Amino acid sequence: MAHSFTDPIVSRRRLLRGAVAGAGAVTLPSLLAACSSGPKRSGDSANSAVTLGSNASDPVPRKAYTDVIAGYHTSSGRTVDVRTTDHNTFQENINRYLQSRPDDVFMWFAGYRMQFFAAKGLLDDINDLWQGFTGFSQALKDQSTGQDGKQYFVPFYYYPWAVFYRKSVFQQHGYQIPKTLDEYTALAKQMQKDGLVPIALGDKDGWPAMGTFDYLNMRANGYDFHKSLMAGQEAWTDPKVKHVFDLWRGLMPYHDKGANGRTWQEAAQTLAQKKSGMAVFGLPHPGQQFAEADRGDLDFFAFPEIDPQWGQDSVEAPIDGFLLPRRGGDKDGARQLLKYLATPAAEQAYIAGDPNNIAVNSAADTSKYGALQQKAVQLVSSAKHVSQFLDRDTRPDFASTVMIPAIQQFINNPKDVDGLVNDIERQKKSIFATEG
């Protein structure tokens, strides 16, 4: 069974500022050590391995990528040195990484965040490789294309965001799937009475709570408003934005306390341990924290409706993949690896080891997908709009330096919405005013 991905490209205004965002692929234990030693340079031994910078630091994806690279070695005889570091360290050091001596290939994200670094001249285009790629829709090609019309990205998988829960917990208490925000709130209230943390949340890393903001915004104001807000074209002081924070404030009593001191992994573990009832996550996040024997108990539902005008027509479904850094050493070896990573065989090898994602190549065999994967494909394919997540749909500098601390501030003190949005808008004007 094959499927297609229909994510529309979101056009963006040109970026001219630097930022701290994204993924730096370096070897543990030291970022500095990797930056100083770096991968091999042109002229090094032809037999030395191509280096691949990886942010897949959790056990499940890390093992799945090991299987992918083993398949590449078997088919090509070539070796790859996978350099893995903690996911968030990976994200926070991207500028320094790309401007020093990066690996030959590194993991990254589609759309706006890829375009930002392409526009800064830190990536090599792979137009020649795309001419030979098959199985990628035009929408995927659009999400892999820079602002100059050239392709820079090899898409590998996507994953939708939704509200996750354990089926056995819902069955035990007789809970029903909420369709509207009122029903969601009533369910959370009942879970609290039943001794559960209604909604698990861990925002120590800064980005997990963005998924909740995006869904509240798209459900209350529609996808087009989300798109223009992320592009800097709407005021954060707009009553529509204040309404989003007001809605979220109404849900805050049902979230786990101390979220800013908890990682997303720790939040997902409370779901696995049946201490919490629900959590807003991307498909891979809770699955990676569940024991294999319990994964069949994991399920999700679409984030509830707020305004019937928009219903549940928008889904967050970020796309992950691979890029070629401008300063990488082994260009030929890197391109050979990228060719393999664009094949259905590579995607299938990964998905077999990490059934928490969805292959993007239309020729990938999805017949062995589990129930959760099949449901994820249906959720995305039936969506009218597909977003890429807040920190991928806006400028990296705005997401990292403004929105991460702003949302964490809101979690700590959800009462001062006016002060919060005024501060966001002031900083937004400064950052977006630098665009040409």
QUIQUI-V534393 format. One record per residue. NEAR is the number of other C-alpha atoms within 12 Angstrom. D_FIRST is the distance of its C-alpha to the first C-alpha in whole Angstrom. Layout:
BEGIN
near=NEAR d_first=D_FIRST
near=NEAR d_first=D_FIRST
END
This chain:
BEGIN
near=15 d_first=0
near=21 d_first=4
near=27 d_first=7
near=28 d_first=10
near=42 d_first=14
near=32 d_first=17
near=36 d_first=19
near=31 d_first=23
near=29 d_first=25
near=34 d_first=28
near=23 d_first=31
near=32 d_first=34
near=27 d_first=38
near=26 d_first=39
near=32 d_first=40
near=22 d_first=43
near=23 d_first=44
near=29 d_first=43
near=30 d_first=41
near=31 d_first=40
near=41 d_first=36
near=41 d_first=33
near=43 d_first=33
near=45 d_first=35
near=52 d_first=34
near=48 d_first=37
near=35 d_first=38
near=23 d_first=39
near=14 d_first=42
near=20 d_first=43
near=30 d_first=42
near=22 d_first=45
near=17 d_first=45
near=30 d_first=42
near=31 d_first=43
near=19 d_first=46
near=18 d_first=45
near=31 d_first=42
near=40 d_first=40
near=30 d_first=41
near=24 d_first=43
near=18 d_first=42
near=13 d_first=45
near=13 d_first=44
near=14 d_first=43
near=17 d_first=40
near=15 d_first=39
near=20 d_first=39
near=29 d_first=35
near=40 d_first=33
near=40 d_first=33
near=45 d_first=31
near=48 d_first=32
near=44 d_first=30
near=38 d_first=30
near=39 d_first=28
near=30 d_first=30
near=25 d_first=29
near=25 d_first=28
near=28 d_first=25
near=31 d_first=23
near=27 d_first=26
near=25 d_first=25
near=29 d_first=22
near=38 d_first=23
near=31 d_first=25
near=26 d_first=22
near=34 d_first=21
near=34 d_first=25
near=25 d_first=25
near=27 d_first=22
near=30 d_first=24
near=21 d_first=27
near=15 d_first=26
near=16 d_first=24
near=16 d_first=27
near=16 d_first=30
near=24 d_first=31
near=26 d_first=32
near=36 d_first=31
near=32 d_first=33
near=34 d_first=31
near=38 d_first=34
near=36 d_first=33
near=33 d_first=35
near=28 d_first=35
near=35 d_first=32
near=31 d_first=35
near=31 d_first=37
near=37 d_first=35
near=38 d_first=35
near=31 d_first=38
near=31 d_first=39
near=41 d_first=37
near=33 d_first=40
near=29 d_first=42
near=41 d_first=40
near=43 d_first=39
near=24 d_first=42
near=28 d_first=43
near=35 d_first=42
near=47 d_first=38
near=48 d_first=35
near=45 d_first=34
near=50 d_first=30
near=53 d_first=30
near=45 d_first=27
near=44 d_first=27
near=42 d_first=26
near=45 d_first=25
near=46 d_first=27
near=45 d_first=30
near=49 d_first=31
near=51 d_first=30
near=44 d_first=32
near=42 d_first=35
near=45 d_first=35
near=37 d_first=35
near=29 d_first=37
near=25 d_first=40
near=25 d_first=39
near=29 d_first=38
near=37 d_first=35
near=35 d_first=34
near=33 d_first=32
near=35 d_first=29
near=25 d_first=29
near=17 d_first=29
near=28 d_first=26
near=29 d_first=24
near=15 d_first=25
near=16 d_first=23
near=28 d_first=20
near=24 d_first=17
near=30 d_first=13
near=34 d_first=15
near=24 d_first=16
near=24 d_first=20
near=24 d_first=20
near=41 d_first=19
near=36 d_first=22
near=33 d_first=24
near=45 d_first=24
near=43 d_first=24
near=39 d_first=27
near=38 d_first=31
near=29 d_first=34
near=22 d_first=35
near=18 d_first=32
near=25 d_first=31
near=35 d_first=28
near=48 d_first=28
near=48 d_first=25
near=48 d_first=22
near=48 d_first=19
near=46 d_first=18
near=45 d_first=16
near=42 d_first=17
near=43 d_first=18
near=48 d_first=19
near=44 d_first=23
near=36 d_first=24
near=38 d_first=26
near=41 d_first=25
near=45 d_first=27
near=35 d_first=27
near=27 d_first=27
near=21 d_first=30
near=28 d_first=32
near=29 d_first=31
near=14 d_first=31
near=14 d_first=35
near=19 d_first=36
near=14 d_first=35
near=25 d_first=33
near=21 d_first=31
near=29 d_first=29
near=24 d_first=31
near=23 d_first=30
near=25 d_first=33
near=28 d_first=35
near=20 d_first=37
near=20 d_first=35
near=32 d_first=34
near=31 d_first=38
near=22 d_first=39
near=31 d_first=36
near=35 d_first=37
near=25 d_first=41
near=23 d_first=40
near=31 d_first=39
near=24 d_first=42
near=15 d_first=44
near=21 d_first=42
near=17 d_first=43
near=27 d_first=39
near=32 d_first=39
near=40 d_first=37
near=39 d_first=35
near=47 d_first=35
near=47 d_first=35
near=37 d_first=36
near=38 d_first=37
near=26 d_first=39
near=30 d_first=37
near=35 d_first=37
near=41 d_first=34
near=37 d_first=32
near=43 d_first=34
near=39 d_first=33
near=39 d_first=30
near=41 d_first=32
near=41 d_first=34
near=46 d_first=31
near=47 d_first=30
near=45 d_first=33
near=45 d_first=34
near=43 d_first=31
near=38 d_first=31
near=37 d_first=35
near=34 d_first=35
near=33 d_first=32
near=34 d_first=30
near=27 d_first=32
near=30 d_first=35
near=38 d_first=33
near=33 d_first=32
near=24 d_first=36
near=32 d_first=37
near=39 d_first=35
near=34 d_first=37
near=32 d_first=40
near=22 d_first=41
near=23 d_first=42
near=26 d_first=44
near=36 d_first=44
near=26 d_first=47
near=21 d_first=45
near=19 d_first=45
near=24 d_first=42
near=34 d_first=41
near=31 d_first=44
near=26 d_first=42
near=35 d_first=39
near=38 d_first=41
near=25 d_first=43
near=30 d_first=40
near=34 d_first=39
near=26 d_first=43
near=23 d_first=42
near=30 d_first=40
near=30 d_first=41
near=27 d_first=43
near=32 d_first=40
near=35 d_first=39
near=35 d_first=40
near=22 d_first=43
near=22 d_first=44
near=34 d_first=40
near=31 d_first=42
near=20 d_first=43
near=24 d_first=39
near=27 d_first=36
near=35 d_first=33
near=33 d_first=32
near=31 d_first=35
near=43 d_first=34
near=41 d_first=31
near=30 d_first=33
near=31 d_first=35
near=44 d_first=31
near=36 d_first=31
near=26 d_first=34
near=31 d_first=34
near=26 d_first=37
near=34 d_first=35
near=48 d_first=33
near=46 d_first=31
near=48 d_first=30
near=44 d_first=29
near=47 d_first=26
near=41 d_first=23
near=44 d_first=20
near=41 d_first=22
near=39 d_first=25
near=46 d_first=26
near=40 d_first=23
near=36 d_first=25
near=31 d_first=28
near=31 d_first=27
near=19 d_first=28
near=18 d_first=25
near=11 d_first=26
near=22 d_first=26
near=31 d_first=23
near=23 d_first=21
near=27 d_first=24
near=40 d_first=23
near=39 d_first=22
near=37 d_first=22
near=34 d_first=23
near=41 d_first=23
near=42 d_first=27
near=34 d_first=29
near=30 d_first=31
near=31 d_first=34
near=24 d_first=35
near=17 d_first=33
near=15 d_first=33
near=26 d_first=31
near=28 d_first=29
near=35 d_first=26
near=31 d_first=25
near=42 d_first=24
near=48 d_first=22
near=48 d_first=23
near=43 d_first=20
near=41 d_first=22
near=46 d_first=20
near=40 d_first=22
near=41 d_first=22
near=41 d_first=25
near=53 d_first=28
near=46 d_first=31
near=44 d_first=34
near=30 d_first=37
near=30 d_first=40
near=36 d_first=37
near=32 d_first=39
near=34 d_first=37
near=30 d_first=35
near=23 d_first=34
near=33 d_first=32
near=39 d_first=31
near=35 d_first=29
near=28 d_first=28
near=40 d_first=26
near=40 d_first=25
near=34 d_first=23
near=34 d_first=21
near=40 d_first=20
near=41 d_first=19
near=35 d_first=16
near=32 d_first=13
near=30 d_first=15
near=39 d_first=17
near=41 d_first=14
near=35 d_first=13
near=34 d_first=16
near=38 d_first=17
near=39 d_first=15
near=31 d_first=15
near=28 d_first=19
near=37 d_first=19
near=38 d_first=16
near=41 d_first=18
near=42 d_first=16
near=50 d_first=13
near=48 d_first=12
near=48 d_first=13
near=39 d_first=12
near=31 d_first=9
near=25 d_first=9
near=31 d_first=8
near=26 d_first=6
near=30 d_first=5
near=18 d_first=5
near=20 d_first=9
near=26 d_first=10
near=23 d_first=13
near=20 d_first=14
near=32 d_first=15
near=35 d_first=13
near=28 d_first=11
near=26 d_first=14
near=39 d_first=14
near=35 d_first=11
near=22 d_first=13
near=32 d_first=16
near=37 d_first=16
near=28 d_first=14
near=22 d_first=17
near=26 d_first=20
near=23 d_first=22
near=32 d_first=23
near=41 d_first=22
near=44 d_first=25
near=41 d_first=25
near=45 d_first=28
near=42 d_first=31
near=41 d_first=32
near=39 d_first=30
near=42 d_first=31
near=43 d_first=34
near=41 d_first=37
near=42 d_first=36
near=35 d_first=40
near=38 d_first=40
near=36 d_first=37
near=35 d_first=39
near=26 d_first=43
near=36 d_first=43
near=35 d_first=40
near=31 d_first=40
near=27 d_first=43
near=36 d_first=43
near=39 d_first=41
near=31 d_first=42
near=28 d_first=45
near=34 d_first=44
near=38 d_first=43
near=25 d_first=46
near=24 d_first=48
near=26 d_first=46
near=21 d_first=49
near=20 d_first=50
near=30 d_first=48
near=23 d_first=50
near=20 d_first=51
near=30 d_first=48
near=33 d_first=46
near=22 d_first=50
near=24 d_first=49
near=35 d_first=46
near=30 d_first=47
near=20 d_first=50
near=27 d_first=48
near=34 d_first=45
near=22 d_first=48
near=17 d_first=49
near=28 d_first=46
near=32 d_first=44
near=20 d_first=48
near=19 d_first=47
near=19 d_first=45
near=11 d_first=46
END
